[in-house]
Amino acid sequence: MTRDARPLIGVTADISEVPRGLKNHREATLFVPQRYLHAIERAGAIPLILPANSSTSALRRLVSGGNFDIHPRYYGEIPLKELGVVKAQRTEFELEMTATALAQDLPVLGICGGAQAINVALGGSLYQDIETQFTGARAHEQSDTKYSGGHRITVQDNTQLHAIVRQRNLEVNTTHH
């Protein structure tokens, strides 16, 4: 058997709640949006789904998003009453994995909540509730537009992102709480 030379890219999985009302179904489900995996394959790599209890030794990492908040204790704040759902196991795994990858100078890409995890792992903070903490903020919990765009951003010149996308303005979606 020959070794596949394509890079392996680990993608953190989200954890579903146990469905209510299903008597025989007592196990949570792991999931990753399929578009993340397809994008990795189109880029010539092999995606690996990383559950929150897996090893942090993957070669490359993609910290994906999810519909949850990072607990404010990780960035030195007391929770507001508007704080959303917190997934402790996933948050701890992603913060540990991100810190390990950064300490080893490995590439990490954060999508949605993954960008927030990288920010917190690097000592940054977050708005716990954009609507109540940032006067005049645009809506960030988009519904249908999250699959087709949402609002425009400006990419700073002379940054790695600008070198990759070669555009100054992009339309992005956000579902951040």
N, C-alpha and C positions, 0 to 999 in steps of 0.2 A: 504494500500500500504506500503511495507517495503522499508526502505532506503537502497540504494546500497552502500556498504562499500568501493567500489573501489575509489581511489583518482581521483579527477577531475584535468586535466591538460589543461590549456589554451594555445593555439597556435596562435600567431599573424598571421593575414591574410595579404596578399599583396593586392594591389588595382590596377586593370587594368585601362588602359586608355580607354576612350570612343572610341569605334571603329569608324574609319573614314569611311565616305561614307554610313553609315547606318542612314537614315533619321529618323526612328522611334526609334532608340536605343540611348538614351542620358544618360544612367546611367552606371556608372562604375560597375565593378564586383569584388567581393572579392574572393580570392582563396588561397588554401594551397595545397602543393604537397601531394597527397594521401599517399605516402610512410611514411610521418611524422605521419599521423593519424593511419595508420596500425601499426607502431612501438609502438605507445602509447598503442593501444589496445592489442598487443601481450605482452606488459609488465604488463598487468592487470589493466590498468587505463582507464578512459573515457576521450577522447579528446573533448575539446570545442574550437570552432573557435572564436577568438577575433578580431572584426573589430577595426580599429584605433580610433574609437570614442566611444568605450565601456568603462565600469568601470575598474579601476585597482585593483579590489578586488578579483581576482581569487585566488584559494588556491595554486596552483602550476602553474609555467609559463614556456613556451618554446618560446623563441624569435627566430623566423624563419628567413631565409634569403630571399633575393629578389634581383632583378637586378637593384640596385640603390646605390648611395653613401650617406653617412651621411655628411651633410653640415659641412665644416670645422669650422664654427663659434662655434660649440659645443665643439671643442677642441682647440680653441684659434688661429686658423690660417685663413689666407686670401685665398679664393678659387684660385686655379690654373686654367688656361684655359683648362687643360685636365680633370677637374672634370667632372664626368659623371652625369647621371640623378639623381636628388634629389627628394625625396618624403617627403615633409615637415610634413604633417599630420601623416604619419606612423612613421617617425623618432621621432617626439615629443611624440607620444603615447608610443613607445617602450622605449625611454629614461626615461620617467616618470614612466612607469610600472616597469622597471628594478630597478630604484632608490627606488621606494616604496617597492618592494619585498626584496631588499637587506637591507633596513632599518628595515624591519620586520623579518629579518633572515629567509626568505623563500627561498626554492631552486629555482634556475633559470638555465636553460640550453640554451646556445646560439648556434645556428647552422648557419654557414656561416655569413651572415650579422648580425645575432643575437649575435655572439661572438664579432663582432666589436661594437655593441651597448653596450654590457656589459663593454667592454674595455673603451669606451667613458664615460659611466655612472660612472665608477670608477676613472675618471680623466686622462685616457690615451689618446693617439693621434693615428692617422692613416696616412698611406701613401695615398695621394689623387690619385696618379697615379703611381703604382709600377714601370712600365716600365721606366718612366722619372726620378723618384726619388731614385731608387735603382739600381745602376749599376750592371749588371750581373744577375739580378733576373730571375728566371724561369717564363715561361708563366703561368699566373694565371687565365686567362679567357679561360678555356678549353671548347671545344665544345662537341664532342661525348664522350670523356673520362670522363666527369663529371658524367656519369651514371655508369661507370664501374671502377673507380679509376683514378689515375692521377700521383701522385708522393709520394715517401716515406717520412715519418716523423719519428723522434725518440721521444718516450715517456720517460720523465724523471722518473727515479726510485724514489720510496718513495713518489709518488704523488697520489692523489685520482684517476686520470685517469688511472694510471698504475695498481692500485688495482682493478679497474673495468674491464679493457680490458686484463690484465695479459699478455701483450705483450710489448716488447721494441720497435718494429718497426711495423708501420701500413702503408697501402697505403690509401691515402685520395684524394679527388677531391677538386678542388678550382675553383671558378668562380669569384673571387674578382677582382675588377677593381683597 
